[in-house]
Every structure is written in C-alpha cells, then in structure tokens.
C-alpha cells in the first residue's frame, strides 16, 4: 500500500527532504503555533456558524411577538442548536486567544531579536498578520447585531471615518454605507469577515511559514554552546508533529472548557438594537485605544489642508499608527551584519528590553484610562500615569538589568570575538 | 546554398521587424492595463452603496410630531405633561402626522427632548425652545453613539461611550472628547404635543 503511493507520489523523498527537517524546541516557540491553532479552530467553527447565520437586518418576528433584525434572530437560532451556543462561544474565545497569541508571539520575537537579518520580511508579514487578525475580529463584532455589538461597531465606524481625506470612502466601502442604518452594512461586513480577510490571512500565514522553513527557525541561545553550527532540534515528523498534535488537543480542550463555562457575548442579555446606546467597552485589545480616546480633550482639533484632524483620528489612528511604523522600521534600524541564527538574550540587550517593558506599561496605563469613568479618575492623573509610568518602568528596568547582568555585558564587550 | 541564403534573409527580416513588434506588444499591453484599471474603477465604484430615500429615513420635517423612541410608550406622541421639569430627557423620533410614518430608519433622526424651567436657558437656546421644552439631536458629535444618560446631579446629558458631557441650557460641551455641541432642533407646542418647527440648527452626527 505505502509502496503503491510512494511509487506515484514519492512520499519517501518528501519525507527525507521536508518532513525530517529539524525544528528547535523551546516553550516560547509555541506561541505562534497557538495562534495557528486558534485560526484553524476559528475557520472550523466559523464554517459551522455561516451555515445558519443570516446576514441581513430585515425585520423578522420572534415567537414572543417582538420584531428583531434577521441577523440577531439567526444567532438566537444558532444558540438554540445542540452545542450551537458553545460553538459560537468557542469562535468568540478563539478570536481573543488568537489576538493574544499573535501579540505574545510578536513580543517573543521582539525581545529575542529574531527580527534581524535575514528575518526582516517575516517580521513585517507578522506585523501585517497582527493587524489583519484584529481587523478580522472587529468585522465579526457587528454580525450578531445586538445592541452592544452595534454600538461598539458604530464607534469603529466613527474612528475609520475620522481619517482625513480618505476616511469617509474607506468607512463607506468597509461598512457598506453609514453604520448603523444602511441595509448593506451587515452583508458587506459578513463578506469581509468570512471571505476576504480569512483568505488574506491564509495566504499570509502560508507565506510566513514558508519563509520560516526556508530561513530556518532561530535557535535557543544554549544551542550555540551545545552544538555550534548545527541545528539542535527534533524532526518535523514524527516528533514535532506529535508535540503539535498534543498541543492542539490541549488547546481545544481548554478553549471548549472556557467557552462552555463562560458563554461569550450573550446576545439575549444585550437585546436587539435600540435607539439607546448601552455603556459599551471594546474588547480588551482595543481598550488602550479606547482609554486614549477618553483622555484626549476635544480641543485637540486642527485643520490640515481643509481636512479636520480630530481627537478620534489622533487617538484611534495616529497613536497606533506611530507604534506600527516604529515596529515596521525596527529591523531596518537595529541591524545585524551577519545572519542571526541564535536568539539574543533579553538580559544582554538592556535598552531594547527596557523600552519594550516601557511600551507594555504604556499599553497597561492607557487601558487603565479606559476605566476613567468607573474609577473616577481625572484627565490630569491619567495623563501623568500614561506618560510617566512607562518612562519610569523603562528606566527602572534598565537599572535593574544593569545591576543584575552588568558584569556579563562588560565581559562580552571585552571579548567581542567570543560573542560572535 | 539557396536554403542558407533564405534563412539568412529571414533572420535579417526578423531582426528588422523586432522594434516594430515590440512597440506593438507594448502598446497592446499598455492599452489593456489602462482599460483594466478604468473598468475596475468603474465596477469598484459599486462598492459605495446607493442610498434610497424613503419617508422613514428622511430628516425631521417641519410639522412632524415627536414620539417616544424607547420604553413602554414607544411610538406614541410625547406629551409635555409627561416630561418631568428638570429632567431626565426622553429619546424621541419624528413622526409624520398625516401618514403616521415614524422616521426611525435613520439613526441620525434620534432626538432627545427635555423640560427645564423656562428661565434657565440662555437666549440662543430659548429662541427655539417652547415653554421650557427643548429638543436636540441625540447623536454624540464624537463618534456617533446615542447620548442616552442623564446626569441628575449636574443636570447634564452624558454619552455612555466616551463620556462626553453636554449642557442642555447653553447648548455646549461641558467636558469630554466631543468636538461640537449637539444640534438643536427648533420646536413649538400644539396642545400637549411637541412639533418640529424647522431644520436642525447645526450639523448632526459624528463630526469627523
């Protein structure tokens, strides 16, 4: 049997050439894999959801006599199917996990210097994947068409429309007219969410993995001492595949448990859209932008060649845009002459590590600003926290790193040959 | 000998024709590219949806009656006697009194109506209020949420999304990220019913 296939498909050649490829093992290397698993689960549960979802806001009557949008009614129907609510919940939770895993994966690559030559391209693709993942999550948000989702999406529409010159057109095209209100909105968002963005994600994930295989995965630092010049790892098949399989099953078990125990986005509790807007908070990965929007005063508005640069554009587009641009330029500023094969230790690159911690603290403080009303904090206090705490964190981290590892830096700079 | 001569001649002819052939191919490619670009722009323009005007999504018209947008009395006319002086406000939609069409298919038609002591308004707001009843667009000028919270202590209107605070007595933003005050809608009273007396006095919706 195997021989029959082998003679036609050359399986053993594939095995020798590709499946024997060794991959290094390190616990932090599984973050990208978890993101991939989340994506696979999202596609599978998403396919199930499309089978019963109705992308329309036409009014339908529920058995209890109330009139609700068809999309909302179809999600109620999905929830009533056997395990329907759990599958929808798994879809929702997996979206959270995917965003988190992609972000943590990026952090791992960042603090270990794996973005350097030859991996600049994959760093850029990875940044694109993070952006696309978040946009995909956002376009799915409005689909249940409950009051909460509609309000949250409305804010996104406002931020998109705030981009000078092109924002109006971008928002019109993405949301199919004014959101809420336009009957084209849900079909448009649906098509983008289930077709265009997932196809783009699949293509980019494929490219990301191909480039990774071609350039070889970076190896843990200790591999340099244990087996210099060689690849220290286990073959893709069978060892690495078994690990991946187990990890996938663990991922599935954990998410299904969480999703079953904590049903995500209970649309019945939110109800269909009403003229009133509930006090919404965006998902956690948007909270920092939400927080920045809360502390930017309305006076921050000026005209620029006839277009209005308003607080929404500054908080919702410029601030994330600057962070994205800095991230995209990083591998071309922090360069390495030789091809990087081994991970750099965060402790030996104190500036990068401290700045990263400072930026993380900026995210945390901006997120805190998202609770401005709940915590009754003033703008002055929040601005101080947002600006001072990250800088302080960076400085303190540097001092701590120097105190802990300063002696080893001197050693490595004293004998640069040994470091290469 | 003859064969070789012919081959030679053909090759020469071929080389002579080369620049012409290249030019023709380049022109063809260029034309195709421009045609593709133009037609894709033409087709792509369909991505911006057409808006069909219906009575339900028209802006408030003069003579429209204000009806409840939410609550138990939804779609019934708001009577001034129902409004408590000093707040809270009620969310409302305009309704064509003849056809009974409620213009609630356009979220920007969401209005808020409230009653304050007539002396508490400044002159600009009072000019378009009627016996202490005043009407504003309920759409926050920040990012388009509905201003739906009433701050009873300060007697101010609050947007639940990013906390913009509006003062109904002076038509101004008290605090928060909103770039402009809410647009006032002139009203008059016909008996206990509240009737639209004109168009919005400012831009409505998120001012981005």
Interface residues (C-beta under 8 A of the other chain):
Chain A: X151 X154 X155 X157 X158 X159 X161 X162 X167 X169 X172 X173 X176 X177 X178 X180 X181 X182 X184 X188 X274 X275 X276 X277 X278 X279 X280 X290 X293 X294 X296 X297 X298 X301 X308 X310 X311 X312 X313 X372 X373
Chain B: X47 X48 X49 X51 X57 X69 X70 X91 X93 X104 X105 X106 X107 X108 X110 X138 X142 X143 X144 X145 X146 X148 X149 X159 X160 X161 X162 X163 X164 X173 X175 X176 X177 X178 X179 X206 X207 X208
